[in-house]
Every structure is written in structure tokens, then in C-alpha cells.
Amino acid sequence: MNPTYEMIQSGSATSPKEFLAGAASAGIKIDNRLDMAILYSEKPCVAAGVFTTNAIKAAPLILTQRHLNNNKAQAIIVNSGCANACTGDMGMADAVEMAQLTADKLNISADNILVASTGVIGIPMPMGKIRYGITSISLSREGGHDLARAIMTTDTYTKEFALIVKDGNCQFTIAGVAKGAGMIHPNMATMFCFITTDANIDSEFLQFTLKQASDISFNMVTVDGDTSPSDMVIALANGTAGNSKIDNSNGESFIEALNKVCIHLAKSIVRDGEGATKLIEVLVNGSYNQHEARIAARTICASPLCKAAIHGNDPNWGRIIAAVGRSGARINEKLLELSINEVCVFKQGRPVIYEIKKWVAS
């Protein structure tokens, strides 16, 4: 029997069993908007993370990497409005205090708290507001949607997705929440993604699959060519679904589900890109290897000329061919083929007669 993947209507990061969340308005952002949140599992989790490739890394990210050394965690404390990046020793002390205050609130070890901050770089953390916000947060099964709102910065809408997975006698739920709209480029953009699941899963397998899923989703998106010091994708698995442990021998359905969640959220981030009016998806077939397929796709998506043509509904497909040619991927022009919205416009080194109206976006 093939596995099934059922989307949960109005799903959130608290859709999996025994996950709670809550948010508060601490006053970091204007207009009393939600700006602090906690995501918490009632049971300890195996945990995994993928992080920014920016050489400048924010204090909360460094602390989170340190706390994930044992592949375990139980909660995430997150704020928006201040990134706590480029803030020196004081920034690290503030991140450590955020973890400790959250640990005290939840009565767990500070080593099991992950910290994430997003917002303006180079501004000291307003710790008076942070302390107030942590004490003000109330956790509930319904708090996932508030979490999604609290992590927004320039986002115009929340980004959430959840699936129920059934594979024979194995059933589990996997969900994710993300933020991101600006400073979006491959290999981690200015984004957060927190993934939760009640699946019982091997920690090494979780790290491996999270890296793979990020590579085909978040590490392939681009909006404006920038990346930030704060970006992270975190996965927490508390094992409360009661399934047999998932690992490399039986993890196909988990891999598929995780890919679905990450790709959905990655597309949501691109759709919400600052100033974006269209979503461009590039599929590369017949490359020499996956690496060259990725650099070809990234070059097309990042090309200002390609983006300008598509934004203006200009059928100048030569810009796409030119972008592939400069990408660094090996090209045989005599075999090169280009289709836009399933209409072939270039094949075997020469243009194909076509009607513009068939593929130009409205």
C-alpha cells in the first residue's frame, strides 16, 4: 500500500502531538504586534538544524548551534524586530539570558532551548522588553498560528503547512512554520523555518534528511541576492506518534513528507518576496550532474534581466538561454531545449515558431 499525505486544513506547528506554542507583544515592534514566541514540546525531542552560510553569524544562531551539539532540544524562543547580530559579547550574553529565562519558565535545562532572533542588524537587544515578553507568553495547542504571526518581519502573510502521513501501520504528523520575504538567496536567506513532527525518528537520519530537504527547497530560492546572519531551519521530533523508529531502512515516506513541507514553505517565501509579483520555477533536466543543474537554475532565477522580462511579460527567452550559458554549467547548444509554461521556444540550437499568447503570463 502506497503512503498517503493528507494536508491539515489550518494546520500549524502545533498540529503534531504534544507540541504547544504561544506569542506575546513585548513592544519590540511598533503597533503592539506580536513579536515574541515560544515553540515547546511536552516531551524532549531529537533535533536537527541547517544554518546560514553567511560568514557573519548572529549570537542566537551561534548559541543554537552549540545547543544542538547533542542533537536534542525541547523548545525554541524566538523574537522579531531585532536580529541580535553584530552585537559583540553583549549580544551573546543576551542570547544566553533568553535561553535561561525560557528554561526557567518551562522548568527544563537551558541547554535544551534554541534561540532565534530576526529583524534589524546591529541594534542591541531590548532586554527589558524581552524579559517581559517571555513572562507574558501563554502556551497552548492553538498557539501555532500566533507563533507564525510573531516571527514575521516584512512578510505580508503567515507561512504554515501540516501533513498527516499514513504508511501501512505507521502514522505521524509533520508540520512547519516559516518567515521570510527579503534578503532571500540560495544557501539560507533571511528566513526561519521551524519543523515539528511527532514521528519517532533516528537523530542522524533526521539531520541527514533535513539537509537534503533544505538543499532542494530553501537552498534553491532567490529573490534579491542577499543572505543574512540569522537564518536557520530547525526540526524537532518528539516521537509521540508511537511508530517504530524511522531510519535509513524505512524512511522513504518521512523523506517525501519533509520534502513536501519544505518545498511548500520555500515557495510561500518566494511568493511573498519584497516587491515580487510572480513566482518563477525552473526545472533543469539532462545536466551532467545535480550540482550543475542547480547552478544553472540559480543563475536563471537570480538574473535581473530574466526577472525583468518575466515581470514585464516580455517574451525575450534569449535572456534565459544567455543566463544558462554564463552559469558555469556545461552546455551542448545543439542539444539545448527551452520550454516556458510547457511551450517549446528553443530546440537543438535554433528557435521554434510559437504563438506568444500561449505562454506570456497575464
C-alpha positions as CSV (number, residue, x, y, z in Angstrom):
1,M,0.0,0.0,0.0
2,N,1.4,3.4,-1.0
3,P,1.8,6.1,1.7
4,T,-0.7,8.9,1.8
5,Y,-0.1,12.6,2.6
6,E,-3.1,14.5,3.8
7,M,-2.9,18.2,4.2
8,I,-4.4,19.5,7.5
9,Q,-6.6,22.5,6.9
10,S,-5.4,25.4,9.0
11,G,-2.5,23.3,10.2
12,S,0.3,24.8,12.3
13,A,3.5,23.9,14.0
14,T,1.4,22.6,16.9
15,S,-0.5,20.1,14.8
16,P,1.8,17.2,15.7
17,K,1.0,15.6,19.1
18,E,2.2,17.3,22.3
19,F,3.6,20.5,20.7
20,L,2.5,23.8,22.2
21,A,3.2,27.4,21.3
22,G,2.3,30.9,22.3
23,A,3.2,34.5,21.5
24,A,3.2,37.9,23.1
25,S,3.6,41.6,22.2
26,A,6.7,42.7,24.0
27,G,7.0,46.1,22.4
28,I,10.0,45.3,20.2
29,K,7.9,46.1,17.0
30,I,5.5,49.0,16.7
31,D,1.8,48.9,17.0
32,N,1.7,46.2,19.7
33,R,2.2,43.5,17.1
34,L,3.2,40.0,18.2
35,D,7.0,39.9,18.3
36,M,8.0,37.1,20.7
37,A,7.0,33.4,20.7
38,I,7.9,30.0,22.2
39,L,7.5,26.7,20.5
40,Y,7.6,23.8,23.0
41,S,7.3,20.1,23.0
42,E,6.0,18.4,26.2
43,K,8.4,15.6,25.6
44,P,12.2,16.0,24.8
45,C,12.9,15.9,21.1
46,V,15.7,14.7,18.8
47,A,16.6,17.8,16.9
48,A,18.5,18.9,13.7
49,G,19.4,22.2,12.1
50,V,20.6,23.8,8.9
51,F,22.1,27.3,9.1
52,T,23.2,30.3,7.1
53,T,26.4,30.2,5.0
54,N,27.0,33.9,5.8
55,A,30.4,34.3,7.4
56,I,28.8,36.8,9.8
57,K,26.6,34.8,12.3
58,A,24.2,36.3,14.9
59,A,24.7,35.4,18.5
60,P,21.4,33.4,18.8
61,L,22.4,31.3,15.9
62,I,25.8,30.5,17.4
63,L,24.2,29.6,20.7
64,T,21.6,27.4,18.9
65,Q,24.4,25.5,17.0
66,R,26.1,24.9,20.3
67,H,22.9,23.6,22.0
68,L,22.3,21.2,19.1
69,N,25.7,19.5,19.5
70,N,23.9,16.6,21.3
71,N,21.1,16.6,18.7
72,K,18.5,17.3,21.4
73,A,16.2,20.2,22.2
74,Q,12.7,20.8,23.6
75,A,11.8,24.4,22.9
76,I,12.6,27.4,20.7
77,I,12.4,31.0,21.9
78,V,12.2,33.5,19.0
79,N,11.7,37.2,18.6
80,S,11.3,39.5,15.7
81,G,12.2,43.2,15.3
82,C,15.8,42.8,16.4
83,A,18.3,40.3,15.0
84,N,20.9,40.5,17.8
85,A,23.5,40.3,15.0
86,C,26.9,42.2,15.1
87,T,26.3,43.0,18.8
88,G,29.5,41.6,20.2
89,D,29.9,39.9,23.6
90,M,26.7,41.6,24.9
91,G,24.7,40.0,22.1
92,M,25.9,36.6,23.2
93,A,25.1,37.3,26.8
94,D,21.6,38.4,25.8
95,A,21.0,35.2,23.8
96,V,22.2,33.1,26.8
97,E,19.8,35.0,29.1
98,M,16.9,34.4,26.7
99,A,17.6,30.7,26.8
100,Q,17.9,30.7,30.6
101,L,14.7,32.7,31.1
102,T,12.8,30.4,28.8
103,A,14.2,27.3,30.6
104,D,13.2,28.7,33.9
105,K,9.6,29.3,32.6
106,L,9.4,25.8,31.2
107,N,11.3,24.1,34.0
108,I,13.8,22.4,31.7
109,S,17.5,22.7,31.0
110,A,18.7,25.8,29.2
111,D,20.8,23.5,27.0
112,N,17.5,22.3,25.5
113,I,16.4,25.8,24.5
114,L,17.2,27.0,20.9
115,V,17.2,30.8,20.3
116,A,16.3,32.7,17.1
117,S,16.2,36.4,16.5
118,T,15.3,38.3,13.4
119,G,15.0,41.9,12.5
120,V,17.4,44.9,12.3
121,I,21.1,44.1,12.4
122,G,23.4,45.9,14.8
123,I,20.8,47.0,17.4
124,P,21.3,45.9,21.0
125,M,18.6,43.6,22.3
126,P,15.9,45.5,24.4
127,M,16.3,43.0,27.2
128,G,13.7,44.7,29.4
129,K,11.1,44.1,26.7
130,I,12.5,40.6,26.1
131,R,12.1,39.6,29.8
132,Y,8.6,41.0,29.8
133,G,7.7,39.1,26.6
134,I,8.9,35.8,27.9
135,T,6.9,36.0,31.1
136,S,3.8,37.1,29.1
137,I,3.7,34.1,26.7
138,S,1.0,31.6,27.4
139,L,1.3,28.2,25.7
140,S,-1.5,26.2,24.1
141,R,-2.3,23.7,21.4
142,E,-3.9,26.5,19.4
143,G,-0.8,28.8,19.7
144,G,0.8,27.8,16.5
145,H,-0.9,30.5,14.4
146,D,0.2,33.2,16.9
147,L,3.8,31.8,16.6
148,A,3.5,32.3,12.8
149,R,2.5,35.9,13.2
150,A,5.1,36.7,15.8
151,I,8.1,35.7,13.6
152,M,7.0,37.9,10.7
153,T,9.1,41.0,9.8
154,T,8.5,42.3,6.3
155,D,6.3,39.3,5.5
156,T,2.8,40.1,4.3
157,Y,1.2,36.8,5.4
158,T,1.9,33.8,7.6
159,K,3.5,30.7,6.2
160,E,2.3,27.4,7.7
161,F,1.8,23.8,6.4
162,A,1.0,20.5,8.0
163,L,0.5,16.9,6.8
164,I,-0.8,13.6,8.2
165,V,1.3,10.8,6.8
166,K,0.0,7.2,6.7
167,D,2.3,4.4,5.6
168,G,1.0,1.0,6.5
169,N,0.9,0.7,10.2
170,C,2.9,3.9,10.6
171,Q,1.1,7.2,11.0
172,F,2.6,10.5,12.1
173,T,2.1,14.3,11.6
174,I,4.7,16.7,10.3
175,A,4.3,20.5,10.2
176,G,6.3,23.6,9.6
177,V,6.2,27.4,10.1
178,A,8.4,29.8,8.2
179,K,9.1,33.5,7.8
180,G,11.0,35.4,5.0
181,A,10.4,38.0,2.4
182,G,13.6,40.0,1.9
183,M,17.3,39.1,1.8
184,I,16.4,35.9,0.1
185,H,19.0,33.9,-1.9
186,P,20.3,30.3,-2.1
187,N,22.1,28.7,0.8
188,M,19.9,30.2,3.5
189,A,18.2,33.5,3.1
190,T,16.9,35.8,5.9
191,M,14.4,33.2,6.9
192,F,13.4,30.9,9.7
193,C,11.7,27.6,9.4
194,F,10.7,25.5,12.4
195,I,9.6,22.0,11.6
196,T,7.8,19.8,14.1
197,T,6.8,16.1,14.0
198,D,5.5,13.5,16.4
199,A,7.4,10.8,14.5
200,N,9.8,8.6,16.3
201,I,13.0,9.1,14.2
202,D,16.7,8.5,14.5
203,S,18.6,11.7,15.1
204,E,21.3,11.2,12.5
205,F,18.6,10.3,9.9
206,L,16.7,13.5,10.8
207,Q,19.8,15.6,10.3
208,F,20.6,13.9,7.0
209,T,17.0,14.3,5.7
210,L,16.7,17.9,6.9
211,K,19.9,18.9,5.0
212,Q,18.6,17.1,1.9
213,A,15.2,18.7,2.1
214,S,16.8,22.2,2.6
215,D,19.0,21.7,-0.4
216,I,16.1,21.2,-2.7
217,S,13.9,23.9,-1.2
218,F,15.3,26.7,0.9
219,N,18.7,26.5,-0.5
220,M,17.4,26.9,-4.0
221,V,15.2,30.0,-3.6
222,T,16.3,33.5,-4.6
223,V,14.5,36.9,-4.5
224,D,17.1,39.6,-4.2
225,G,20.6,38.1,-3.9
226,D,21.1,38.7,-0.2
227,T,21.6,36.4,2.8
228,S,21.6,37.2,6.5
229,P,23.5,36.2,9.7
230,S,20.4,34.8,11.4
231,D,18.9,32.2,9.0
232,M,18.1,28.7,10.3
233,V,15.9,25.7,9.7
234,I,15.2,23.6,12.8
235,A,13.5,20.3,13.1
236,L,12.1,18.9,16.3
237,A,10.8,15.3,16.6
238,N,9.2,14.2,19.9
239,G,8.3,10.6,19.0
240,T,4.8,10.7,20.5
241,A,3.2,9.2,17.4
242,G,4.3,5.8,18.7
243,N,5.6,4.5,15.4
244,S,8.6,2.2,15.1
245,K,11.8,4.2,14.8
246,I,12.3,5.7,11.4
247,D,15.8,5.5,9.9
248,N,17.5,4.9,6.6
249,S,15.9,1.5,6.3
250,N,12.3,2.6,6.4
251,G,12.3,6.4,6.0
252,E,11.0,6.9,2.4
253,S,7.6,8.3,3.5
254,F,9.2,10.6,6.0
255,I,11.6,11.9,3.4
256,E,8.8,12.6,1.0
257,A,6.7,14.3,3.7
258,L,9.6,16.5,4.8
259,N,10.3,17.5,1.2
260,K,6.7,18.4,0.7
261,V,6.6,20.6,3.8
262,C,9.9,22.4,3.0
263,I,9.1,23.0,-0.7
264,H,5.7,24.3,0.2
265,L,7.1,26.8,2.7
266,A,10.0,27.7,0.4
267,K,7.6,28.6,-2.4
268,S,5.5,30.6,0.1
269,I,8.6,32.6,1.0
270,V,9.3,33.4,-2.7
271,R,5.7,34.4,-3.4
272,D,5.9,36.9,-0.5
273,G,9.3,38.3,-1.7
274,E,9.6,42.1,-1.3
275,G,8.3,43.6,-4.5
276,A,7.6,40.2,-6.1
277,T,4.6,39.8,-8.5
278,K,5.4,36.4,-9.9
279,L,6.8,33.0,-8.8
280,I,9.4,31.6,-11.2
281,E,10.1,27.8,-11.0
282,V,13.0,26.5,-13.1
283,L,13.3,22.8,-13.8
284,V,16.6,21.5,-15.3
285,N,16.8,18.1,-17.0
286,G,19.7,16.4,-18.7
287,S,22.5,18.1,-16.8
288,Y,25.9,16.4,-16.3
289,N,25.2,16.2,-12.5
290,Q,23.0,17.7,-9.8
291,H,25.5,20.4,-8.9
292,E,25.5,21.8,-12.5
293,A,21.7,21.6,-12.6
294,R,21.5,23.7,-9.5
295,I,23.9,26.4,-10.7
296,A,22.0,26.7,-14.0
297,A,18.7,27.1,-12.2
298,R,20.1,29.5,-9.7
299,T,21.6,31.7,-12.4
300,I,18.4,31.9,-14.3
301,C,16.3,32.8,-11.1
302,A,18.9,35.3,-9.9
303,S,19.3,37.1,-13.3
304,P,18.0,40.6,-13.2
305,L,17.3,40.5,-16.9
306,C,15.4,37.3,-16.7
307,K,13.3,38.6,-13.8
308,A,12.7,41.9,-15.6
309,A,11.5,40.1,-18.7
310,I,9.1,37.8,-16.8
311,H,7.8,40.7,-14.6
312,G,7.1,42.7,-17.8
313,N,5.6,39.7,-19.7
314,D,8.3,40.2,-22.3
315,P,8.8,37.0,-24.4
316,N,12.6,37.6,-24.5
317,W,13.6,34.0,-23.9
318,G,17.1,34.7,-25.1
319,R,17.8,36.1,-21.7
320,I,17.2,32.7,-20.2
321,I,19.5,31.0,-22.7
322,A,22.2,33.6,-22.0
323,A,21.9,33.0,-18.3
324,V,22.4,29.3,-18.7
325,G,25.4,29.9,-20.9
326,R,27.1,32.0,-18.2
327,S,26.1,29.9,-15.3
328,G,29.2,27.6,-15.3
329,A,27.2,24.5,-16.1
330,R,28.5,22.6,-19.1
331,I,26.3,23.2,-22.2
332,N,25.9,21.5,-25.6
333,E,24.0,24.1,-27.6
334,K,22.9,21.6,-30.2
335,L,21.1,19.6,-27.6
336,L,19.7,22.6,-25.6
337,E,16.0,22.9,-25.3
338,L,13.9,25.6,-23.6
339,S,10.2,25.4,-22.8
340,I,8.2,28.1,-21.0
341,N,4.8,27.1,-19.5
342,E,5.2,23.8,-21.5
343,V,5.6,25.7,-24.8
344,C,8.9,24.9,-26.5
345,V,10.6,28.0,-27.8
346,F,14.1,26.8,-28.4
347,K,15.3,23.3,-29.5
348,Q,18.6,21.8,-30.8
349,G,20.3,25.2,-31.2
350,R,17.5,27.1,-33.1
351,P,14.3,28.9,-32.3
352,V,10.9,27.2,-32.6
353,I,7.9,29.0,-34.1
354,Y,5.4,29.7,-31.4
355,E,2.5,31.9,-30.5
356,I,3.5,34.4,-27.8
357,K,0.0,34.4,-26.3
358,K,0.3,30.8,-25.3
359,W,2.8,31.3,-22.6
360,V,3.1,35.0,-21.7
361,A,1.7,35.5,-18.2
362,S,-1.1,37.9,-17.7
